[in-house]
């Protein structure tokens, strides 16, 4: 009897997992089809993220004429990786969520059996897949303009960097989703996000690698979540030496902290939203 029960339990468990995977696949397929209808916009979005490629030229020329911790070729490789990491980690959920709350569309989302956290996450993942061809095209164009930046990362560094990029995306998504939940109280969560974006821009390694920061500022930046959104995966992919395990621990701590905070804000905010008759 026990073996039979075990098989039955295992069968139900396998069926549940299979059903969940099928639903996730269907959701991604729907969002991917939706994103592919806007190919021109996707190309413009990818092109709008080309700031690191512009900064590459600035820092490469500066490195040729002065003393910097990185060579011109290292600057070129770093900013190429910054471009790719930012393409993989761009997030816009705060604008979508704010619109849902202000326009009352959140009520329709609440009728679905899926937490909006995962619904928006699926849309972001589908957008990454639709954006990929344009990112490859821009990368090939970059190699044509900057042949000195051509390189292949070590397989181990590539896999670690890829994993860190996925974690960076999840961290940034969770951070911005937590900010989005402030809409329940302010209806202007995007204003808060704009402040965070300025900190992100200067402390993440997007404007400059952390190696050129003064040591006190670099130490302070490494305590924030921002360097782990861009600098850590980009530097690793570019072949630079990084403090991988300390960075990974800090990254995970921030991720868990924001995830717990988002769950708390969701419960409190949902009560407020329901209490307003929405």
Secondary structure by P-SEA (a helix, b strand, c coil): caaaaaaaaaaaaaaaaaaaaaaaaaaaaaaaaaaaacaaaaaaaaaaaaaaaaaaaaaaaaaacccccccaaaaaaaaaaaaaaaaaccccaaaaaaaaaaacaaaaaaaccccaaaaaaaaaaaaaaaaaaaaaaaaaaaaaacccccccccaaaaaaaaaaaaaaaaaaaaaaaaaaacccccccaaaaaaaaaaaaacccccccccccccaaaaaaaaacccccccaaaaaaaaccccccaaaaaaaaaaaaaaaaaaaaaaaaaaaaaaaacc
